[in-house]
Amino acid sequence: MYSLLPLLLALVAARADSVDILIKGGAVYDGSGKPAVVTDVGLRGDRIVFIGDAAKAKLKAGQVIDAKGLIVAPGFINPHSHSMEGVERFNDERRKNIPELMQGITTVTNGPDGRGPYDVARIQGETEKKGLGTNTFALVGFGTVKSKVTGSSSAPATIAQVDSMRKLIDKGMREGAFGVGAGLFYAPQSYASTEEAIAVISAAKPYGGIYDSHQRDESSYTIGLMNSTREAIRIGRESGLVTNIGHVKALGVDVWGYADSVLRLMRQERATGHMVVADQYPWTASGTGLSAALLPRWVQAGGRDSMLARIADPALKTKMLAEMRDNLRRRGGDSTLRLINGGENAKPYIGRTLKQVAAEKGTPAVETALELIRTGVDMGVASFNMTEADIETFMKDPYVMTSSDGSGGHPRLYGTYPRKIRRYVLDKPVITMQRMVQSSSAQVADVYGLTERGWLKTGYFADVIIFDPKTIRELATYEEPEKLSVGMRWVFVNGKAAVADGQPTGVMAGKALRKR
């Protein structure tokens, strides 16, 4: 054994001055928010092992990538995406998550809007074994546990039901979730009072982490944007969690111009010692379901059979149509709702506005929408309901991160991060490149507690991207939402090239992350 010692020492020494991949001469943004430094980055295995002057260090490399004129950054972390929702049921192609990889996204959440799992260990373990194109991290879903325990009932949860929901939250957190996601805008979560939400979500307090909120009201549907923001902040505070306002926005004509007011509430709360942040996507159209956009929540209580019974009641139908008209007004009218996805029976309507479909059927817009919902053609909609002024105000705030809210039929699934770089960094600009990188990587990692990720630092995991600022852009549009973005030259996930020379490789090197 002793005769092997000199050989082993020689191998260790050789490894210390060698890397698998050397990225030379790129403009390196480390995630800190500081300007770029032209330098070299070395990867070995799944780690970043070198940052500096490779020639001076006489570093040897198995592969050299010339990054002159290109930008090198930490892989982007998407804190609000639906691309991996239900990942345990995906085939190999879906699990590669190529639409996000081609944007430079190397890590995504599983569970915004309250749809995350509570059986975190099983899902994370099974999906990692099958293979993941991007890293994933889970949020326990308030909606998931509420649906399991109370179903679609609009009745207040009993003490026993609250206790059952708390046990599921505790289970998910024990198994490595990074926090709790909720979507109080959506039934049946919308039936929960603030006090019920706090009673359930506070089960996560011993573990710490994030309360991620799709607010109860981003507009003027129920309690209004400002009161809804106060509620989200309160739930996080009283649950002992950091509050994240998911896809922060001022949705609809009644609240346009309110971005400053929302940010002021967040600043005031941070001054008390409770951390409040937000994430945002850079599109003027949100994405949701036709029923979620227009139907009053009382109509959906009890599930589909109850809804159909209410529609069949002439008095109730008259009431719901009146409320639907007001909901449509809030969103800017029938020409602002584009029908974007759905099942087989939705295909004739995809890509058209509600106004166009109503004109073809010869019925008013809300009557047309209600009939589609009644007959089971409840599709997704892109709702053009935000202003550029509010988007830019939110974007400039140092506590607002980048996200996509990526879901089928909306170009944000394929193009959010390149769009933000092209439109709001390079063409306008609204923010700097260093802020774009920080808000999309290190800041997200720090807020969510994703250890050893999100930064370009030696010893950190080798989630690294290289992109061309001259060519990076989104190609996805509302008419053709599934076009891959361009300009991302290399994407490394845990040291493996998931994108090489601008093309996806099919490598699945992602890991299922669990909170330590």
Secondary structure, 3 states (H helix, E strand, C coil): CHHHHHHHHHHHHHHHCEEEEEEEEEEECCCCCCCCEEEEEEEECCEEEEEECCCCCCCEEEEEEECCCCEEEECEEECCECCCCCHHHCCHHHHHCHHHHCCCEEEEEECHHHCCCCCHHHHHHHHHHHCCCCEEEECEEHHHHHHHHHCCCCCCCCHHHHHHHHHHHHHHHHCCCCEEEEECCCCCHHHCCHHHHHHHHHHHHHHCCEEEEECCCCCCCCCCHHHHHHHHHHHHHHHCCEEEECCCCCCCCCCCCCHHHHHHHHHHHHCCCCCEEEEECCCCEEEEEHHHHHCCHHHHCCCHHHHHHHHHCHHHHHHHHHHHHHHHHHCCCHHHEEEEECCHHHHHHCCCEHHHHHHHHCCCHHHHHHHHHHCCCCCEEEEECCCHHHHHHHHHCCCEEECCCECCCCCHHHHHHHHHHHHHHHHCCCCCHHHHHHHHCHHHHHHHCCCCCCCCCCCCECCEEEECCCCCECCCCCCCCCCCCECEEEEEECCEEEEECCEECCCCCCCEECCC
